[in-house]
Amino acid sequence: MRIDLTGTNASQVTSSLLQARRQAGSPSMGMVLTLVVVTDEAHHGEALRSAREVSTEHPARILGVIRGPARGKSRLDAEVTIGDGTSGETALLRLSGELTRHPVSVVTPLLLADSPVVVWWPNDAPDDPAGDPLGRLAQRRITDCANSRRRSTAMAGQAQHHTAGNTDLSWTRLTPWRALLAAGLDQHPVRVTSATVEAKTPNPSADLLAAWLGSRLEVPVETRRSGGPGITAARLHSSHGDISLDRPDGRLATFRIPGEADRPVALQRRSTAELLAEELRRLDNDDIYQQTVLAYARSQQPPAKGKRSTGTKTTGTKTTGKTTGKTTGKTTGKTTGKTTGTKTATKTRTGSTRRRRT
């Protein structure tokens, strides 16, 4: 059932949730967490559908937060939904006016007591989710740089401000890729000398996969552009041959290990609901993601002056320093010597001329 509230407040929304549960015949709550979905009018329908689909596996109170225009009078409109094919409850909150600057005052009274809180930004997210007012309420903060309007730079911002408890669905998309590549090394243990990742760019998942391979294997990783969709190939190079995973169509991949026959592997691109459900299965910090995103952050920093940049074979700063020193020393020495000699010769000639005149 659905209850529409206009010009309301958090207390009335809470009462409507209780009323809807009673009318639906389920007064007791079996929900395990509160999922706060921070979205906008253009994308809230798709985001809430994914959240409701996830609630069949993780019964939750879903709070959709839409920030409207900041001008005008403060106003809160809400839509409360119970059932509709889900095992939880949903409250869509539309904020406008001064209230858009204080969403915590609306969301906090609606959180389930003694239950974890997860905040999800399905599209554009703040660079520092843990510093966001809503992000401070949560144990886990989930972003999706692949759906951001700043797709090419969003992951760099997330990596720079990473805090324990943050994660991104671009990393979740890599779970089957990482599992297959690790299995390949288990079956054929060789010393990897380098790696290659091919993907349609910009692609945050490809950047994270390259950072993960580089930090775990301690080898240089090259990222190449392809026609997509998404990541199309990942290869681990060794003297015995390549361990490779090629997926040109986004559905079926070919898994190759040296000395063995090629194997087809189902590697279809997963839906947002499947990715979100995987992230909600664990609410503690993802240590491997944290190490990977910090490695990615280091790779995005410009090399310090006079130091060799990480993962780069040639260092412009070091070469320039040597060249400048040698050139400056040689040129200065030669020029100074020539100039001094010229001055001495001139003085000698001048002195000889004066003696003759005398």
Residue frames as qw, qx, qy, qz and C-alpha x, y, z in Angstrom:
[[0.000, 0.888, 0.461, 0.000, 0.00, 0.00, 0.00],
 [0.423, 0.271, 0.022, 0.864, 1.02, 3.63, -0.51],
 [0.216, -0.843, -0.405, 0.279, 0.47, 6.77, 1.57],
 [0.405, 0.530, 0.098, 0.738, 1.18, 10.25, 0.18],
 [0.388, -0.737, -0.327, 0.447, 2.10, 13.07, 2.56],
 [0.366, 0.637, 0.125, 0.667, 2.50, 16.74, 1.58],
 [0.111, -0.712, 0.208, -0.662, 3.92, 19.49, 3.76],
 [0.867, -0.415, -0.268, -0.060, 4.73, 16.92, 6.42],
 [0.146, -0.781, 0.559, -0.235, 7.49, 16.23, 8.95],
 [0.317, 0.322, -0.889, 0.080, 9.57, 13.28, 10.15],
 [0.325, -0.020, 0.758, -0.565, 7.16, 12.44, 12.98],
 [0.723, 0.335, 0.155, -0.584, 4.21, 12.06, 10.61],
 [0.588, 0.458, -0.627, -0.227, 6.29, 9.93, 8.25],
 [0.047, 0.231, -0.922, 0.307, 7.16, 7.59, 11.13],
 [0.516, 0.164, 0.572, -0.616, 3.48, 7.33, 12.10],
 [0.716, 0.439, -0.187, -0.509, 2.54, 6.58, 8.50],
 [0.381, 0.390, -0.837, -0.036, 5.10, 3.76, 8.33],
 [0.173, -0.036, 0.875, -0.451, 3.62, 2.19, 11.47],
 [0.614, 0.328, 0.294, -0.655, 0.07, 2.63, 10.16],
 [0.629, 0.462, -0.477, -0.405, 0.96, 1.07, 6.81],
 [0.186, 0.268, -0.937, 0.124, 2.53, -1.97, 8.49],
 [0.364, 0.121, 0.738, -0.555, -0.58, -2.54, 10.60],
 [0.665, 0.437, 0.067, -0.602, -2.91, -2.23, 7.62],
 [0.541, 0.463, -0.657, -0.245, -0.72, -4.61, 5.65],
 [0.938, -0.260, -0.113, -0.201, -1.03, -7.14, 8.48],
 [0.813, 0.107, -0.321, 0.474, 2.65, -7.13, 9.46],
 [0.295, -0.938, 0.000, -0.180, 3.04, -4.97, 12.58],
 [0.732, -0.539, 0.263, 0.324, 6.37, -6.52, 13.56],
 [0.338, 0.854, -0.360, -0.165, 9.57, -5.45, 11.87],
 [0.930, -0.110, 0.266, 0.229, 11.97, -8.01, 10.43],
 [0.499, 0.832, -0.121, 0.209, 14.30, -5.49, 8.82],
 [0.855, -0.230, -0.071, 0.460, 18.06, -5.72, 9.29],
 [0.435, -0.180, 0.080, 0.879, 19.32, -2.31, 8.19],
 [0.245, 0.851, 0.254, -0.389, 18.43, 1.17, 6.95],
 [0.565, 0.163, 0.452, 0.671, 19.40, 1.93, 3.35],
 [0.091, 0.810, 0.140, -0.562, 19.52, 5.66, 2.55],
 [0.588, 0.362, 0.499, 0.523, 19.45, 6.35, -1.20],
 [0.052, -0.711, -0.020, 0.701, 20.60, 9.88, -2.08],
 [0.438, 0.294, 0.669, 0.523, 19.41, 10.62, -5.61],
 [0.128, 0.259, -0.071, -0.955, 17.56, 13.17, -7.78],
 [0.644, 0.379, 0.296, -0.595, 14.26, 13.40, -9.62],
 [0.567, 0.534, -0.479, -0.405, 15.72, 12.12, -12.88],
 [0.452, 0.307, -0.837, 0.027, 17.15, 8.90, -11.44],
 [0.400, -0.271, 0.640, -0.597, 15.14, 8.11, -8.31],
 [0.875, 0.109, 0.000, -0.471, 12.80, 5.62, -10.04],
 [0.789, 0.351, -0.501, 0.065, 15.58, 3.31, -11.24],
 [0.140, 0.442, -0.702, 0.541, 17.54, 3.66, -7.98],
 [0.561, -0.198, 0.483, -0.642, 14.57, 2.77, -5.77],
 [0.917, 0.172, -0.182, -0.311, 13.65, -0.20, -8.00],
 [0.606, 0.381, -0.644, 0.269, 17.15, -1.59, -7.48],
 [0.126, -0.352, 0.650, -0.662, 16.93, -0.95, -3.73],
 [0.776, -0.074, 0.216, -0.589, 13.54, -2.72, -3.49],
 [0.870, 0.266, -0.402, -0.102, 14.92, -5.68, -5.42],
 [0.348, 0.401, -0.709, 0.465, 17.81, -5.92, -2.97],
 [0.438, -0.337, 0.447, -0.703, 15.40, -5.85, -0.01],
 [0.923, -0.027, -0.211, -0.321, 14.20, -9.36, -0.90],
 [0.784, 0.147, -0.485, 0.357, 17.64, -10.60, 0.18],
 [0.334, -0.030, -0.465, 0.819, 18.34, -7.90, 2.77],
 [0.182, -0.785, -0.575, -0.142, 15.06, -6.71, 4.35],
 [0.370, -0.080, -0.156, 0.912, 15.56, -3.00, 4.92],
 [0.095, 0.860, 0.374, -0.334, 13.90, 0.32, 5.51],
 [0.514, 0.278, 0.341, 0.737, 14.66, 2.26, 2.33],
 [0.046, -0.834, -0.243, 0.494, 14.81, 6.05, 2.62],
 [0.537, 0.462, 0.350, 0.613, 15.01, 7.84, -0.71],
 [0.216, -0.731, -0.152, 0.629, 16.29, 11.41, -0.32],
 [0.450, 0.571, 0.388, 0.567, 15.73, 13.92, -3.12],
 [0.249, -0.530, -0.155, 0.796, 17.08, 17.43, -2.66],
 [0.352, 0.774, 0.477, 0.225, 15.02, 19.97, -4.58],
 [0.274, 0.688, -0.010, 0.672, 15.61, 23.70, -5.11],
 [0.460, -0.214, -0.522, 0.686, 17.13, 25.47, -2.12],
 [0.094, -0.149, 0.004, -0.984, 15.09, 28.63, -2.67],
 [0.551, -0.391, -0.415, -0.609, 11.68, 29.21, -1.19],
 [0.620, -0.495, 0.311, -0.523, 9.99, 27.93, 1.93],
 [0.070, -0.297, 0.946, -0.110, 11.18, 24.75, 3.66],
 [0.808, 0.075, -0.013, -0.585, 8.96, 21.83, 2.69],
 [0.171, -0.251, 0.953, 0.014, 8.92, 18.06, 3.06],
 [0.803, 0.158, -0.129, -0.561, 6.78, 15.79, 0.89],
 [0.253, -0.333, 0.906, -0.063, 6.85, 12.02, 1.36],
 [0.791, 0.101, -0.384, -0.466, 5.60, 8.80, -0.20],
 [0.416, -0.360, 0.786, -0.282, 5.37, 5.79, 2.12],
 [0.757, 0.215, -0.468, -0.402, 5.14, 2.33, 0.53],
 [0.515, -0.318, 0.759, -0.240, 4.75, -1.07, 2.17],
 [0.775, 0.233, 0.586, -0.055, 4.78, -4.36, 0.30],
 [0.524, 0.777, -0.169, -0.306, 4.67, -3.98, -3.49],
 [0.901, 0.341, -0.245, 0.111, 6.79, -7.12, -3.95],
 [0.304, 0.557, -0.566, 0.526, 9.34, -6.19, -1.27],
 [0.674, -0.382, -0.601, 0.196, 9.96, -7.48, 2.25],
 [0.349, -0.208, -0.325, 0.854, 10.78, -4.04, 3.67],
 [0.081, 0.871, 0.448, -0.183, 9.33, -0.56, 3.59],
 [0.464, 0.263, 0.224, 0.815, 10.11, 2.54, 1.55],
 [0.051, -0.874, -0.317, 0.365, 9.82, 6.26, 2.26],
 [0.506, 0.422, 0.245, 0.712, 10.63, 8.69, -0.55],
 [0.264, -0.766, -0.272, 0.519, 11.47, 12.11, 0.91],
 [0.423, 0.620, 0.243, 0.614, 11.46, 15.26, -1.21],
 [0.404, -0.613, -0.239, 0.635, 13.22, 18.20, 0.44],
 [0.332, 0.673, 0.261, 0.607, 13.03, 21.80, -0.71],
 [0.215, -0.923, 0.000, -0.319, 13.95, 25.24, 0.59],
 [0.143, -0.745, 0.568, -0.321, 16.24, 25.58, 3.59],
 [0.883, -0.237, 0.350, -0.204, 15.55, 21.93, 4.44],
 [0.865, 0.458, -0.170, 0.114, 17.84, 20.81, 1.59],
 [0.247, 0.685, -0.533, 0.432, 20.82, 22.02, 3.65],
 [0.340, -0.373, 0.699, -0.507, 19.77, 19.95, 6.68],
 [0.732, 0.022, -0.552, -0.399, 18.73, 16.49, 5.42],
 [0.337, 0.095, -0.852, 0.389, 20.06, 14.85, 8.59],
 [0.298, -0.016, 0.476, -0.827, 17.27, 16.45, 10.63],
 [0.762, 0.128, -0.128, -0.622, 14.73, 14.55, 8.50],
 [0.717, 0.238, -0.650, -0.084, 16.56, 11.25, 8.07],
 [0.106, 0.314, -0.794, 0.509, 17.79, 10.68, 11.65],
 [0.550, -0.073, 0.496, -0.668, 14.32, 10.16, 13.25],
 [0.855, 0.260, -0.119, -0.432, 13.50, 7.59, 10.54],
 [0.348, 0.464, -0.813, 0.058, 16.52, 5.33, 11.09],
 [0.853, -0.276, -0.420, -0.142, 15.87, 1.86, 12.51],
 [0.450, -0.767, 0.384, -0.249, 17.03, 1.60, 16.09],
 [0.608, -0.453, 0.651, 0.037, 20.08, -0.56, 16.84],
 [0.831, 0.382, 0.380, 0.139, 20.58, -1.41, 13.15],
 [0.484, -0.222, 0.346, 0.772, 23.38, -0.59, 10.72],
 [0.352, 0.832, 0.161, -0.397, 22.97, 2.32, 8.32],
 [0.569, 0.038, 0.533, 0.625, 24.16, 2.25, 4.70],
 [0.264, 0.780, 0.062, -0.564, 24.15, 5.32, 2.47],
 [0.607, 0.185, 0.619, 0.463, 24.19, 4.82, -1.31],
 [0.210, 0.684, -0.125, -0.687, 24.77, 7.50, -3.96],
 [0.773, 0.301, 0.548, 0.111, 23.69, 5.79, -7.23],
 [0.537, 0.760, 0.153, 0.333, 24.88, 8.68, -9.42],
 [0.275, 0.681, -0.281, 0.618, 26.81, 11.79, -8.44],
 [0.739, -0.538, -0.340, 0.223, 28.43, 11.50, -5.02],
 [0.179, -0.959, 0.219, -0.017, 30.52, 13.87, -2.90],
 [0.541, 0.576, -0.571, 0.222, 34.29, 13.48, -3.21],
 [0.082, 0.255, -0.796, 0.543, 34.39, 12.81, 0.55],
 [0.579, -0.389, -0.587, -0.411, 31.37, 10.60, 1.40],
 [0.573, -0.346, -0.613, 0.419, 32.49, 10.20, 5.02],
 [0.177, -0.144, -0.218, 0.949, 32.51, 13.98, 5.41],
 [0.291, -0.350, -0.469, -0.756, 29.01, 14.38, 3.99],
 [0.433, -0.268, 0.411, -0.756, 26.30, 15.02, 6.65],
 [0.911, -0.005, -0.037, -0.410, 24.38, 11.90, 5.61],
 [0.734, 0.352, -0.560, 0.157, 27.57, 9.90, 5.20],
 [0.011, -0.443, 0.663, -0.603, 28.46, 10.51, 8.84],
 [0.738, -0.191, 0.265, -0.590, 25.37, 8.54, 9.87],
 [0.933, 0.219, -0.192, -0.210, 26.48, 5.37, 8.09],
 [0.714, -0.443, 0.515, 0.168, 28.78, 2.44, 8.76],
 [0.561, 0.097, 0.630, 0.528, 29.05, 1.80, 5.03],
 [0.270, 0.735, -0.005, -0.622, 29.04, 4.38, 2.23],
 [0.629, 0.198, 0.670, 0.342, 28.54, 3.13, -1.34],
 [0.226, 0.688, -0.163, -0.670, 29.20, 5.21, -4.46],
 [0.757, 0.341, 0.520, 0.200, 29.21, 4.44, -8.19],
 [0.155, -0.603, 0.304, 0.722, 31.79, 6.43, -10.15],
 [0.270, 0.124, 0.792, 0.533, 30.74, 4.71, -13.39],
 [0.058, 0.724, 0.660, 0.189, 27.37, 6.52, -13.24],
 [0.239, -0.706, -0.164, 0.646, 28.80, 9.89, -12.27],
 [0.450, 0.884, 0.125, 0.012, 28.74, 12.85, -14.62],
 [0.002, 0.857, -0.515, -0.012, 32.43, 13.31, -13.71],
 [0.999, -0.002, 0.028, -0.036, 33.22, 9.75, -14.71],
 [0.717, 0.500, -0.286, 0.392, 36.81, 10.44, -15.74],
 [0.163, 0.524, -0.477, 0.686, 37.78, 12.17, -12.46],
 [0.701, -0.524, -0.044, -0.481, 35.30, 10.78, -9.89],
 [0.935, -0.175, -0.258, 0.171, 37.47, 7.84, -8.84],
 [0.494, 0.346, -0.321, 0.730, 40.49, 10.09, -8.28],
 [0.295, -0.551, 0.158, -0.764, 38.40, 12.19, -5.89],
 [0.881, -0.374, -0.120, -0.264, 37.12, 9.11, -4.06],
 [0.858, 0.062, -0.317, 0.399, 40.64, 7.72, -3.75],
 [0.248, 0.488, -0.296, 0.783, 42.04, 10.97, -2.41],
 [0.408, -0.418, 0.289, -0.759, 39.41, 11.14, 0.36],
 [0.712, -0.114, -0.675, -0.157, 39.08, 7.43, 1.07],
 [0.374, -0.437, 0.556, -0.601, 37.97, 6.47, 4.57],
 [0.012, 0.003, -0.996, 0.094, 37.38, 3.01, 6.07],
 [0.350, 0.457, 0.683, -0.450, 33.79, 2.02, 5.27],
 [0.427, 0.626, -0.167, -0.631, 33.77, 3.57, 1.79],
 [0.514, 0.014, 0.795, 0.322, 33.36, 1.42, -1.30],
 [0.374, 0.475, -0.247, -0.758, 32.42, 1.86, -4.93],
 [0.855, 0.258, 0.385, -0.232, 30.38, -0.38, -7.22],
 [0.537, 0.718, -0.428, -0.112, 33.17, -0.06, -9.81],
 [0.085, -0.479, 0.853, -0.188, 35.16, -2.35, -7.49],
 [0.676, 0.060, 0.628, -0.381, 32.22, -4.74, -7.02],
 [0.766, 0.555, -0.088, -0.312, 32.03, -5.22, -10.79],
 [0.324, 0.642, -0.694, 0.004, 35.54, -6.69, -10.66],
 [0.675, -0.348, 0.577, -0.301, 34.71, -9.61, -8.34],
 [0.942, 0.216, 0.254, -0.031, 34.44, -12.29, -11.09],
 [0.557, 0.750, -0.301, 0.190, 37.48, -10.87, -12.93],
 [0.155, -0.696, 0.626, -0.314, 39.64, -11.00, -9.81],
 [0.814, -0.192, 0.494, -0.239, 38.41, -14.49, -8.93],
 [0.905, 0.416, 0.080, 0.029, 39.23, -15.91, -12.38],
 [0.403, 0.770, -0.417, 0.267, 42.67, -14.27, -12.62],
 [0.394, -0.583, 0.631, -0.327, 43.56, -15.52, -9.13],
 [0.911, 0.020, 0.379, -0.163, 42.35, -19.01, -10.08],
 [0.756, 0.626, -0.169, 0.087, 44.54, -18.91, -13.17],
 [0.125, 0.722, -0.598, 0.324, 47.63, -18.23, -11.07],
 [0.675, -0.348, 0.565, -0.322, 46.66, -20.99, -8.65],
 [0.937, 0.247, 0.238, -0.071, 46.39, -23.51, -11.49],
 [0.765, 0.460, -0.018, 0.450, 49.52, -22.29, -13.28],
 [0.437, -0.854, 0.005, 0.282, 51.84, -20.65, -10.74],
 [0.681, 0.385, 0.088, 0.617, 54.36, -18.57, -12.69],
 [0.323, -0.483, -0.123, 0.805, 56.28, -15.39, -12.13],
 [0.330, 0.842, 0.412, 0.108, 54.29, -12.58, -13.74],
 [0.518, -0.055, 0.097, 0.848, 56.50, -9.95, -15.38],
 [0.124, 0.090, -0.068, -0.986, 53.82, -7.47, -16.49],
 [0.255, 0.492, 0.811, -0.189, 50.07, -7.14, -17.07],
 [0.054, -0.076, -0.402, -0.911, 47.67, -5.52, -19.52],
 [0.239, 0.517, 0.700, -0.432, 44.09, -4.33, -19.06],
 [0.029, 0.154, 0.541, 0.826, 41.93, -3.42, -22.08],
 [0.054, 0.613, 0.704, -0.355, 38.69, -1.43, -21.66],
 [0.144, 0.735, 0.378, 0.544, 36.53, 1.29, -23.05],
 [0.376, -0.229, -0.348, 0.828, 37.64, 4.54, -21.43],
 [0.078, -0.496, 0.657, -0.562, 36.98, 6.28, -19.15],
 [0.806, -0.229, -0.507, -0.204, 36.38, 3.22, -17.00],
 [0.369, -0.690, 0.455, -0.425, 36.84, 3.36, -13.18],
 [0.953, -0.177, 0.220, -0.105, 36.69, -0.45, -12.96],
 [0.828, 0.439, -0.133, 0.322, 39.61, -0.79, -15.38],
 [0.097, 0.759, -0.393, 0.510, 41.62, 1.73, -13.35],
 [0.652, -0.526, 0.411, -0.359, 40.98, -0.23, -10.16],
 [0.992, 0.085, 0.081, 0.039, 41.80, -3.56, -11.83],
 [0.611, 0.604, -0.279, 0.429, 45.14, -2.15, -13.02],
 [0.191, -0.707, 0.440, -0.520, 45.86, -0.77, -9.54],
 [0.872, -0.320, 0.274, -0.248, 44.96, -4.12, -7.93],
 [0.941, 0.263, -0.051, 0.207, 47.22, -6.11, -10.27],
 [0.395, 0.696, -0.330, 0.501, 50.07, -3.65, -9.85],
 [0.366, -0.653, 0.435, -0.500, 49.89, -3.57, -6.05],
 [0.918, -0.220, 0.266, -0.195, 49.42, -7.34, -5.61],
 [0.932, 0.247, 0.083, 0.253, 51.91, -8.60, -8.22],
 [0.349, -0.772, 0.231, 0.478, 54.32, -5.64, -7.99],
 [0.529, 0.133, 0.583, 0.602, 54.65, -5.46, -11.78],
 [0.121, 0.272, -0.163, -0.940, 54.03, -2.67, -14.32],
 [0.382, 0.500, 0.771, -0.099, 50.48, -2.67, -15.70],
 [0.018, -0.074, 0.409, 0.909, 49.51, -1.14, -19.05],
 [0.394, 0.537, 0.600, -0.444, 45.97, 0.07, -19.71],
 [0.123, -0.005, 0.638, 0.760, 44.85, 0.03, -23.34],
 [0.471, 0.306, 0.168, -0.810, 41.74, 1.51, -24.91],
 [0.153, 0.146, 0.932, 0.294, 39.23, -0.79, -26.60],
 [0.285, -0.247, -0.441, -0.815, 35.77, -0.51, -28.10],
 [0.456, -0.128, 0.528, -0.705, 34.06, -2.02, -25.06],
 [0.416, -0.765, -0.132, -0.474, 31.63, -2.79, -23.64],
 [0.678, -0.711, 0.173, -0.074, 33.34, -2.21, -20.29],
 [0.316, -0.604, 0.711, 0.172, 36.48, -4.23, -19.68],
 [0.833, 0.408, -0.213, -0.307, 37.25, -6.45, -22.67],
 [0.866, 0.211, -0.393, 0.227, 40.49, -8.17, -21.63],
 [0.428, -0.806, 0.391, -0.118, 42.98, -8.72, -18.82],
 [0.881, 0.319, -0.311, 0.157, 46.32, -10.46, -19.40],
 [0.581, -0.728, 0.353, 0.089, 49.11, -11.57, -17.08],
 [0.665, 0.646, -0.373, 0.032, 52.37, -11.89, -19.01],
 [0.681, -0.558, 0.468, 0.070, 55.11, -14.38, -18.10],
 [0.046, 0.553, -0.753, -0.354, 57.98, -16.20, -19.77],
 [0.302, 0.075, 0.950, 0.007, 55.77, -19.33, -19.95],
 [0.035, -0.441, -0.706, -0.553, 52.92, -17.55, -21.77],
 [0.232, -0.252, 0.103, -0.934, 49.94, -15.38, -20.90],
 [0.006, -0.433, -0.856, 0.282, 47.13, -16.05, -18.46],
 [0.104, -0.030, -0.235, -0.966, 44.34, -14.12, -20.16],
 [0.209, 0.532, 0.758, -0.316, 40.65, -13.37, -19.89],
 [0.011, 0.023, -0.416, -0.909, 39.01, -11.94, -23.03],
 [0.215, 0.570, 0.740, -0.285, 35.40, -10.73, -23.10],
 [0.154, 0.041, 0.391, 0.907, 34.69, -8.88, -26.35],
 [0.251, -0.453, -0.596, -0.614, 30.86, -8.87, -26.15],
 [0.300, -0.373, 0.344, -0.807, 30.23, -8.21, -22.44],
 [0.859, -0.177, 0.022, -0.479, 28.64, -11.65, -21.90],
 [0.994, -0.036, 0.040, 0.099, 30.92, -14.60, -22.70],
 [0.090, -0.855, 0.505, 0.077, 34.66, -14.66, -21.95],
 [0.900, 0.264, -0.327, 0.117, 37.49, -16.94, -23.02],
 [0.561, -0.748, 0.352, -0.036, 39.80, -18.05, -20.21],
 [0.794, 0.480, -0.339, 0.154, 43.33, -19.06, -21.35],
 [0.613, -0.682, 0.396, 0.045, 46.09, -20.71, -19.33],
 [0.283, 0.641, -0.683, -0.203, 49.44, -21.80, -20.86],
 [0.047, 0.227, -0.973, 0.005, 49.48, -25.48, -21.75],
 [0.295, 0.331, 0.831, -0.335, 45.71, -25.96, -21.42],
 [0.142, 0.479, 0.693, 0.520, 42.73, -25.73, -23.74],
 [0.132, -0.198, 0.017, -0.971, 40.75, -22.48, -23.94],
 [0.086, -0.425, -0.866, 0.249, 37.67, -22.43, -21.73],
 [0.156, -0.548, -0.326, -0.754, 34.50, -20.38, -22.29],
 [0.229, -0.286, -0.669, 0.646, 33.32, -18.64, -19.11],
 [0.093, -0.800, -0.518, -0.289, 30.02, -16.86, -18.46],
 [0.384, -0.259, -0.231, 0.856, 31.02, -13.30, -17.52],
 [0.035, 0.723, 0.515, 0.459, 27.90, -11.25, -18.11],
 [0.070, 0.305, -0.233, 0.921, 27.77, -7.66, -16.87],
 [0.226, -0.433, -0.822, 0.294, 25.68, -7.64, -13.68],
 [0.139, -0.786, -0.387, -0.462, 22.78, -5.37, -12.79],
 [0.031, -0.576, 0.350, -0.738, 22.99, -2.63, -10.18],
 [0.775, -0.441, 0.065, -0.448, 20.75, -4.62, -7.82],
 [0.958, -0.010, -0.226, 0.178, 23.12, -7.61, -7.94],
 [0.471, 0.435, -0.354, 0.681, 26.11, -5.38, -7.23],
 [0.322, -0.567, 0.235, -0.721, 24.35, -3.65, -4.34],
 [0.910, -0.320, -0.081, -0.249, 23.24, -6.99, -2.84],
 [0.832, 0.155, -0.339, 0.411, 26.85, -8.21, -2.88],
 [0.190, 0.494, -0.348, 0.774, 28.05, -5.12, -1.04],
 [0.562, -0.501, 0.137, -0.644, 25.36, -5.47, 1.64],
 [0.916, -0.125, -0.382, -0.002, 26.47, -9.02, 2.46],
 [0.678, -0.192, -0.326, 0.630, 29.35, -7.58, 4.44],
 [0.106, -0.952, -0.187, -0.218, 29.15, -4.36, 6.43],
 [0.622, -0.621, 0.136, 0.458, 32.73, -4.31, 7.71],
 [0.120, 0.828, -0.341, -0.429, 35.54, -2.49, 5.93],
 [0.914, 0.386, 0.066, 0.102, 36.83, -4.01, 2.67],
 [0.519, -0.678, 0.324, 0.408, 40.58, -4.12, 3.35],
 [0.611, 0.105, 0.556, 0.553, 41.57, -5.21, -0.17],
 [0.254, 0.828, 0.381, 0.325, 39.57, -2.37, -1.72],
 [0.293, -0.943, 0.033, 0.155, 41.17, 0.08, 0.69],
 [0.592, -0.422, 0.454, 0.516, 44.68, -1.07, -0.26],
 [0.517, 0.386, 0.572, 0.507, 43.82, -0.94, -3.96],
 [0.116, 0.920, 0.308, 0.211, 42.24, 2.51, -3.92],
 [0.392, -0.853, 0.181, 0.292, 45.17, 3.91, -1.93],
 [0.602, -0.137, 0.546, 0.566, 47.55, 2.42, -4.50],
 [0.362, 0.664, 0.507, 0.414, 45.48, 4.07, -7.22],
 [0.143, -0.981, -0.118, 0.063, 45.64, 7.39, -5.36],
 [0.523, -0.605, 0.363, 0.478, 49.43, 7.16, -5.21],
 [0.558, 0.186, 0.592, 0.550, 49.61, 6.45, -8.94],
 [0.201, 0.840, 0.419, 0.279, 47.63, 9.63, -9.66],
 [0.335, -0.881, 0.023, 0.333, 50.00, 11.88, -7.72],
 [0.528, 0.799, -0.248, 0.143, 52.65, 13.76, -9.72],
 [0.849, -0.039, -0.279, 0.447, 56.19, 12.52, -9.02],
 [0.398, -0.870, -0.015, 0.291, 58.14, 14.53, -6.47],
 [0.366, 0.882, -0.294, 0.035, 60.99, 16.67, -7.76],
 [0.056, 0.658, -0.742, 0.116, 64.18, 14.68, -8.08],
 [0.534, -0.135, 0.797, -0.248, 62.44, 11.35, -7.37],
 [0.121, 0.041, -0.868, -0.480, 61.58, 8.49, -9.70],
 [0.634, -0.044, 0.029, -0.771, 57.82, 8.16, -10.30],
 [0.537, -0.087, 0.808, -0.225, 56.19, 4.88, -9.25],
 [0.695, 0.382, 0.607, -0.057, 55.50, 2.43, -12.06],
 [0.490, 0.861, -0.054, -0.127, 57.21, 4.58, -14.71],
 [0.893, 0.054, 0.090, 0.437, 60.34, 3.41, -16.45],
 [0.449, 0.364, 0.021, 0.816, 61.59, 6.84, -17.49],
 [0.297, -0.764, -0.402, 0.409, 61.66, 9.79, -15.14],
 [0.360, 0.796, 0.163, 0.458, 61.65, 13.20, -16.74],
 [0.332, -0.933, 0.096, -0.097, 62.72, 15.03, -13.62],
 [0.762, -0.458, 0.336, 0.310, 65.82, 12.92, -13.05],
 [0.696, 0.344, 0.351, 0.524, 66.95, 13.07, -16.65],
 [0.146, 0.912, 0.131, 0.359, 66.45, 16.82, -16.80],
 [0.510, -0.841, 0.170, 0.069, 68.50, 17.32, -13.64],
 [0.772, -0.220, 0.386, 0.455, 71.47, 15.37, -14.99],
 [0.543, 0.559, 0.350, 0.520, 71.36, 17.04, -18.37],
 [0.056, -0.967, -0.083, -0.233, 71.05, 20.50, -16.91],
 [0.617, -0.720, 0.234, 0.213, 73.94, 19.93, -14.50],
 [0.735, -0.027, 0.421, 0.531, 76.29, 18.61, -17.17],
 [0.403, 0.694, 0.340, 0.490, 75.35, 21.19, -19.74],
 [0.199, -0.972, -0.042, -0.119, 75.52, 24.08, -17.32],
 [0.671, -0.602, 0.282, 0.329, 78.90, 23.00, -15.95],
 [0.682, 0.125, 0.437, 0.573, 80.49, 22.45, -19.33],
 [0.281, 0.785, 0.324, 0.447, 79.06, 25.53, -20.96],
 [0.317, -0.948, -0.004, -0.016, 79.86, 27.81, -18.04],
 [0.709, -0.473, 0.313, 0.420, 83.39, 26.48, -17.70],
 [0.608, 0.283, 0.432, 0.603, 84.17, 26.82, -21.40],
 [0.131, 0.872, 0.286, 0.374, 82.58, 30.21, -21.74],
 [0.448, -0.885, 0.060, 0.112, 84.27, 31.57, -18.62],
 [0.727, -0.279, 0.355, 0.517, 87.62, 30.25, -19.74],
 [0.491, 0.494, 0.404, 0.593, 87.28, 31.77, -23.18],
 [0.065, -0.945, -0.200, -0.252, 86.13, 35.11, -21.81],
 [0.584, -0.753, 0.154, 0.263, 88.95, 35.26, -19.25],
 [0.698, -0.041, 0.398, 0.594, 91.50, 34.42, -21.90],
 [0.332, 0.715, 0.363, 0.496, 90.16, 37.13, -24.18],
 [0.266, -0.960, -0.059, -0.064, 90.34, 39.73, -21.45],
 [0.683, -0.535, 0.280, 0.410, 93.95, 38.74, -20.61],
 [0.621, 0.250, 0.429, 0.607, 94.98, 38.86, -24.24],
 [0.134, 0.877, 0.286, 0.362, 93.39, 42.26, -24.65],
 [0.445, -0.883, 0.076, 0.127, 95.19, 43.62, -21.60],
 [0.723, -0.265, 0.368, 0.521, 98.52, 42.26, -22.86],
 [0.482, 0.515, 0.415, 0.575, 98.05, 43.81, -26.28],
 [0.089, -0.957, -0.183, -0.207, 97.06, 47.12, -24.76],
 [0.592, -0.726, 0.186, 0.297, 100.14, 47.10, -22.55],
 [0.684, 0.015, 0.418, 0.598, 102.43, 46.38, -25.54],
 [0.301, 0.749, 0.354, 0.471, 100.91, 49.23, -27.54],
 [0.295, -0.955, -0.037, -0.016, 101.46, 51.69, -24.70],
 [0.687, -0.477, 0.297, 0.461, 105.13, 50.62, -24.39],
 [0.585, 0.333, 0.419, 0.610, 105.70, 51.20, -28.08],
 [0.074, 0.897, 0.242, 0.362, 104.18, 54.66, -27.90],
 [0.510, -0.841, 0.090, 0.158, 106.26, 55.45, -24.86]]
